[in-house]
Amino acid sequence: MKKVLILLVAAALLASPAFGAVRNSKHDLSSSSTGASIKSDNVDEVCVFCHTPHAGITGKLAPLWNRTAASTTLNATDLYNSVTLEAGSKPSAVSTEVNNSDAPLCLSCHDGASLAGGLANPPASNGNNQPTFTGTDTVTGDADIMDGTAALTNDHPIGMDYSVVDGTDNGGASFQDESGTAPNLKVGSLPLYGTNGVMWCSTCHDVHNEGAGQPFLNISNAGSALCTTCHVK
């Protein structure tokens, strides 16, 4: 029992920095949030809009997932394309990887649709009722990743195996080399995912930390530092 208590305390300590970084950020949709322009008018919990301690949705790439919004399935025509892309970055080559990445989780909010309701396990603090929102409850503007009907066609490509892109580059992009071993592959300080090192949304973004840089960047982009972590310029 003593070991269990020690583990629980350790887990709480590890979780507290993430909670502290989310609190009063734009990802804090609680009614008392001071950082979000979109927030609930009847739920004053922070984590519940994405996570739940019980009855979470399984099979998702996030722990104890709580959002019931249908996963957005992206087709090759929904992804960024350019004549300058290497073959391993072309939409037809990466669409499966994109759908198996964290992108569908991000799009459960950032698809320009309503945030009202949509929780698998609404909080007991609200009588197990779904959250409601005052005024707008739709993510718009730059945060609307789907951007109307443009989907991800005008956003930085994801889903590519970074080492393949680096190794086959012949278009003058000049990529930095990745380092580490799976599952801790990275380029610079930016994380890559899976056994091969695939670029996801969370390679550049940390949804739990607004502090490094806007919008929720893993590192500051001052002097284009985020860009030059991957691209030699």
N, C-alpha and C positions, 0 to 999 in steps of 0.2 A: 504493500500500500504506500509505503514511504517513497519508493521509487516512482510510483505512478504520480504522486503529488509533485515530486521534483520535476518530472517531465512536463506536467501541466503548467507549472510555474514558468519553466523555461520556454514553453510554447507561447505563453502569454507575453513574456518579455520580448520574444522575437517578433510577435505580431504587433506590438504597440507602436514601433516606429512607422509601420505602414499605415496604421489607423491615424496616427498624428499627422502624416503627410496628406492623407485624404481629407481629413476634417477641415472644413471651410475652404476647400478647393472647388473647382468647377465640377468635380466628380462627387461632391457631397450634395446629394439631392434632398437631405433632411430639411425639415421645416425651419430649423434654427440656423441653417447654413448662412454664412456671411459672404461666401465666395461664389456661389452659383446663381446665375440668372434664371435658371429653371430649377424649381424645387417643389417638393410636396407641400400640401397645406394640411396634411393629417398624419404624417409619419415623421417622427423625429429620431429615426435611427439612420446611421450612416452606411453600414455595410450591406443592409438587407436588399438594396436595390440591385445588387449583383450576386450576393452570397447568402446562404442560410445554414445554420448549424444542424438542421434536421430536414429530411425529405428533399435534399438537393437533387438536381437533375444529373444523372450519371452519363458517362461517355463524352463529357465535354473537356476541353483543354483548360479548365479552370476548376479549382476546388469548390465543392458544394455549390454548384452553379444554381442560381435562383430565377433566371430570366426564361420565360416560356416563349418569347418571340421566336418565330420560326427562323431557323438558320438560313441565311441568304446563300443560295447556291450560285456561284459566279461562273459564267461561261467564258471561253477564251475571248469573245467579243466584248466582254465587260472589263478587260484588263488593258493596261497601258501597252501600246505597241509603237514601234519606231523602226526605221530601216537601220538605225545604229545599234540596235540590240543584238547581242550575241545569240546564237541559236538556243543556248541553254536558258535564256531569259525570255524567249518568245512566249506569248500567251498560250499557244498550243502546247508548249512544253511544260508550263508551270501551273496550269489551271487546277489540276488535281492537288498539287501541293498547296495552293492558295486555299482551296476548300478544306484542306486538312490542317490549316494553320489556325492562328487566333483571329483571323479576319472575320469569320462569321460571328464570333463573340462581340467584337467591336461593333459590327453592323447591327447587332440587336438593339443598340441605342442610336448609333450614328448613321442611320439610313434615312433620316428625314421623316420618319413616321412617329406616331404618338408614343410617349413613354407611359401613359396612364395604364394602370393595371399591369398585367403581364408577369406577375410573380408566381412561381410555383408554390411557394409557402409564404403567404403574407404574414406580417409580424403579429404576434399575439398582443403586443402593446397597442395595436389598432384593432383589436377584436377579430384578428385574422381577416380583416377587410383589405382590399387592394388599395394602394396609395392613389390619391388624386392630386391634381396640380392646379394652382391658381394661374389663370392666364394661359400663356403658351405652355404646351408640354411636348413640343416638337423641336428636336435638335436641327438648327438651321445654319445658314452661312457656311463659314469655313469648316465647321465641325460636322456638317452634313456630308459624310464621305461619299455617299451615293450621288450627291450633287444633281438632283433631278434624275434624268435618264442617263447621265454620263458614267454612272458606276465608278469604277476605278480607272477609267481610260485616261484621266488627266492627273493621276497620282503616281508617286514613285513606285516602280515595280517591286513586287515581293514574290516569294515562292521559288526563287532560283537557288540552286546549290552554289554557294559563294565560291568554293574552291574551283568548280568547273568554269564559272565565269572568269575567275582570275587566271586560270590556266589556259583558257582558249582565247583570251582577249586579243583581238587584232584590229580594233578600231581606234586605238589611241586613248582608251579610257584609263588605262594604267591603274589597276586595283592594288591595294595593300594586301599583303599575305595574311591569312588567318592563322590563329595559334590555338594551342590547347588540344585536348582530346574530348571526344563525345562522353558525356553530354554537356561538357563545358567548353565547347568551341566558341571562339569569338574572333572579332577583328578589332584590334585595339582593345577598348573596353566595352565594345558593343557585343551583345550575345547573339549567337546563331543557334539554330535548333535542329533536333533530330540527330541521327548518327552521322549525317553528311555535312551538317552545317548549313541550314536553309535560312534565308532571310524572312522574318515575319514582321508584322506591325510592331511588336514589342522589341525588335532589334533597335529601333530608334526611339520608341515611346515607352515610358514607365507609367502605367495608369494609376499607380499608387503614390506618385511623387511629382508634385507640380514644382518642386523647388529648383531642380537643375536648370530648367529653361522652359519657355513656352513653345508649343503646347505639350506639356508633360514629356519633355525630352529626356532621354537617358543622360545626355551631357549637354552643356551649353553649346549653342551654335554661333557664339561670338567668333568673328573672324572665319566663319564657315567651318568651324572645328568639327561639327557633326558630319558634314559632307566629306571633309578631307580625312576623316578616320577611315573611310573606305576608298575614296578616290584620291589618287596621287595627282596633285595639281600645283 
